[in-house]
């Protein structure tokens, strides 16, 4: 870190030693202080624009980062959308086949549940009066009914009277969380397709997550460019001469140099 700082100071010292014609070096400090926010605001809106207004070629770098991050964000969002449509279509063609005539999209948590359970199970096992929840705990609805019994019954294996609050609360919990007939699924005898379904969800999630990272880079690029322009403008106004701030980031160290024209 000390070597990096020394190198940065050396760069700054070398910059101070570069003579420029007086007309190019001197600036009107009073006039600059009156418009000191112009360049930072320009860089905040369009990264690098404030630097280009000051004829600083590093503005091109900020602009290149902006174009790269924006194009990458659009690409990742498209990949995430395409992946989401693919896993929904696969679920409809394989797991929901025979249960639904048309594809019905719903919340993402539903598809996450399809990753973990091979079958939704039935919603009502008895077509007669009353509701008979799914009892197979290996299915999603069966696991919901087991959780309801464990939550509201004194003994999950011994049902209380159907008219008791404990039984009714368990039924209400089941109705609220179980999958209805219109959204049943089954991956039975389709283990490979279920794994492909999981891979599509994972790839879609990763694309959306990386897209959010690009949004963070876009925001950081705007902020850093604006701060760069603000610091350079303030230094120029304070010194009365053309001044610029140059930064360099590398693993384990950050370097900077101030260039003041003479």
C-alpha positions in Angstrom: 0.0 0.0 0.0 2.9 2.4 0.8 4.5 1.6 -2.6 1.2 2.3 -4.3 0.9 5.6 -2.4 4.4 6.6 -3.3 3.8 5.8 -6.9 0.7 7.9 -6.9 2.6 10.8 -5.3 5.3 10.4 -7.9 2.6 10.6 -10.7 1.2 13.7 -9.1 4.7 15.3 -8.8 5.4 14.6 -12.4 2.2 16.2 -13.4 3.0 19.3 -11.4 6.3 19.5 -13.3 4.7 19.7 -16.7 4.7 23.3 -17.8 1.8 24.7 -20.0 1.4 28.0 -21.6 0.0 30.6 -19.2 -3.1 31.1 -21.2 -3.9 27.4 -21.0 -3.0 27.0 -17.3 -4.7 30.0 -15.8 -8.5 30.0 -15.3 -11.0 32.6 -14.1 -11.7 31.3 -10.6 -14.6 33.6 -9.9 -16.4 32.5 -13.1 -15.7 28.9 -12.4 -17.1 29.1 -8.9 -20.3 30.4 -10.4 -20.8 27.3 -12.5 -19.1 24.7 -10.3 -22.1 22.4 -10.3 -22.5 22.3 -14.1 -19.9 19.5 -14.8 -20.9 17.3 -11.8 -24.6 17.5 -12.8 -23.7 16.7 -16.4 -21.7 13.7 -15.2 -24.5 12.5 -12.9 -26.9 12.5 -15.8 -24.5 11.1 -18.4 -21.3 9.6 -17.0 -18.2 11.2 -18.6 -20.0 14.2 -20.0 -18.7 16.5 -17.3 -15.2 15.4 -18.0 -15.6 15.9 -21.7 -16.8 19.4 -21.0 -13.5 20.0 -19.2 -11.7 18.4 -22.2 -10.6 15.5 -20.0 -10.2 12.4 -22.1 -11.1 10.0 -19.2 -14.7 11.0 -19.8 -14.6 8.5 -22.7 -13.8 5.7 -20.1 -16.9 6.6 -18.0 -19.0 6.6 -21.2 -17.6 3.2 -22.2 -18.4 1.7 -18.8 -22.0 3.1 -19.1 -22.5 1.6 -22.5 -21.1 -1.8 -21.4 -23.1 -2.0 -18.2 -26.3 -0.9 -20.0 -26.0 -3.4 -22.8 -25.1 -6.1 -20.4 -28.1 -5.3 -18.2 -30.4 -5.5 -21.3 -28.8 -8.8 -22.3 -29.2 -10.4 -18.8 -32.8 -9.2 -18.5 -33.6 -10.8 -21.8 -31.9 -14.0 -20.8 -33.8 -14.1 -17.5 -37.2 -13.5 -19.2 -36.4 -16.2 -21.8 -35.4 -18.6 -19.1 -38.6 -17.8 -17.1 -40.8 -18.5 -20.1 -38.9 -21.7 -20.8 -39.4 -23.2 -17.3 -43.0 -22.2 -17.3 -43.6 -23.9 -20.7 -41.8 -27.0 -19.6 -43.9 -27.2 -16.4 -47.0 -27.0 -18.5 -46.0 -29.5 -21.1 -44.8 -32.1 -18.6 -45.9 -31.7 -15.0 -49.3 -30.0 -15.6 -50.2 -32.2 -18.6 -53.5 -33.8 -18.0 -54.5 -31.4 -15.2 -54.9 -28.1 -17.2 -56.0 -27.5 -20.7 -54.3 -24.1 -20.9 -51.2 -22.7 -19.3 -51.9 -20.6 -16.2 -49.0 -18.6 -14.9 -48.9 -17.7 -11.3 -46.5 -16.5 -8.6 -42.9 -17.6 -8.7 -43.2 -19.4 -5.3 -45.5 -21.9 -7.0 -42.7 -22.9 -9.5 -40.2 -23.0 -6.6 -42.5 -25.6 -4.9 -42.5 -27.6 -8.1 -38.8 -27.9 -7.8 -39.0 -29.6 -4.4 -42.0 -31.9 -4.8 -42.6 -34.5 -7.5 -46.3 -34.1 -7.2 -48.8 -31.6 -5.8 -51.2 -34.3 -4.7 -54.9 -34.0 -4.8 -56.7 -31.1 -3.2 -59.8 -33.0 -2.2 -59.5 -36.8 -2.0 -63.3 -37.4 -1.6 -65.7 -35.8 -4.1 -68.5 -36.1 -1.6 -69.6 -33.4 0.9 -66.9 -31.8 3.0 -63.2 -31.5 2.3 -60.9 -34.5 2.6 -57.3 -33.1 2.3 -54.4 -35.0 0.7 -52.8 -37.3 3.3 -49.6 -38.4 1.4 -46.8 -36.3 3.0 -44.5 -36.8 0.0 -46.8 -34.6 -2.0 -47.0 -30.8 -1.6 -50.6 -30.8 -0.4 -50.0 -33.7 1.9 -47.1 -31.9 3.5 -49.4 -28.8 4.0 -52.0 -30.9 5.6 -49.4 -32.5 7.9 -48.2 -29.1 8.9 -51.7 -28.0 9.6 -52.4 -31.0 11.8 -49.1 -30.4 13.7 -49.9 -26.8 14.2 -53.6 -27.0 15.3 -54.2 -30.5 16.6 -53.0 -31.8 20.0 -52.0 -35.0 18.3 -51.5 -34.8 14.5 -52.5 -38.5 14.2 -55.7 -38.1 16.1 -58.3 -35.8 14.6 -60.5 -33.8 16.9 -64.2 -33.5 16.1 -64.8 -31.9 12.7 -66.8 -29.1 14.3 -64.1 -28.2 16.8 -62.0 -25.0 16.4 -58.8 -27.0 16.1 -60.2 -29.0 13.1 -61.7 -26.0 11.4 -58.4 -24.0 11.8 -56.4 -26.8 10.3 -58.9 -27.0 7.3 -58.7 -23.2 6.9 -54.9 -23.4 6.9 -54.9 -26.2 4.3 -57.4 -24.3 2.0 -55.2 -21.2 2.2 -51.9 -22.9 1.4 -52.7 -26.0 -0.7 -52.6 -26.2 -4.5 -56.1 -26.2 -6.0 -57.3 -28.5 -8.8 -56.5 -26.0 -11.5 -52.8 -25.9 -10.5 -52.1 -29.6 -9.9 -48.8 -31.1 -11.2 -46.9 -34.3 -11.3 -43.3 -35.1 -12.3 -43.9 -38.8 -11.8 -41.8 -40.8 -14.3 -40.3 -37.5 -15.5 -37.3 -37.0 -13.2 -35.0 -35.8 -16.0 -37.5 -33.2 -17.0 -37.8 -32.0 -13.4 -34.1 -31.6 -13.2 -34.1 -29.7 -16.5 -36.9 -27.5 -14.9 -34.6 -26.8 -11.9 -31.7 -25.9 -14.2 -33.9 -23.4 -16.1 -35.1 -21.8 -12.9 -31.5 -21.5 -11.6 -30.2 -20.0 -14.9 -33.1 -17.5 -15.0 -32.5 -16.5 -11.4 -28.8 -16.1 -12.0 -29.5 -13.9 -15.0 -31.8 -11.6 -13.1 -29.4 -11.5 -10.2 -26.5 -10.5 -12.4 -28.7 -7.9 -14.1 -29.2 -6.3 -10.7 -25.4 -6.2 -10.3 -25.2 -4.3 -13.6 -27.7 -1.8 -12.3 -25.4 -1.3 -9.3 -22.5 -0.7 -11.7 -24.5 1.8 -13.6 -25.4 3.7 -10.5 -21.8 3.6 -9.2 -20.6 4.9 -12.6 -22.9 7.9 -12.4 -21.9 8.7 -8.8 -18.1 8.3 -9.3 -18.2 10.3 -12.5 -20.1 13.1 -10.8 -17.7 13.1 -7.8 -14.7 13.1 -10.1 -16.1 16.2 -11.9 -17.0 17.9 -8.7 -13.6 17.4 -7.1 -11.8 18.5 -10.3 -14.0 21.6 -10.6 -13.4 22.6 -6.9 -9.7 22.0 -7.2 -9.5 24.1 -10.3 -11.5 26.9 -8.6 -9.3 26.8 -5.5 -6.0 26.7 -7.4 -6.9 29.2 -10.0 -5.4 26.9 -12.6 -6.6 23.9 -14.7 -6.7 21.0 -12.3 -7.8 17.4 -12.7 -8.1 14.4 -10.4 -7.0 11.0 -11.8 -7.8 7.8 -10.0 -6.6 4.2 -10.4 -8.1 1.2 -8.7 -6.3 -2.1 -8.5 -6.5 -5.2 -6.1 -5.4 -4.2 -2.7 -4.7 -0.5 -3.4 -6.2 2.7 -4.7 -4.1 5.4 -6.2 -4.8 9.0 -7.1 -2.9 11.9 -8.6 -3.7 15.6 -8.9 -2.5 17.4 -12.0 -2.2 21.2 -11.8 -1.2 23.0 -15.0 1.4 25.8 -14.8 
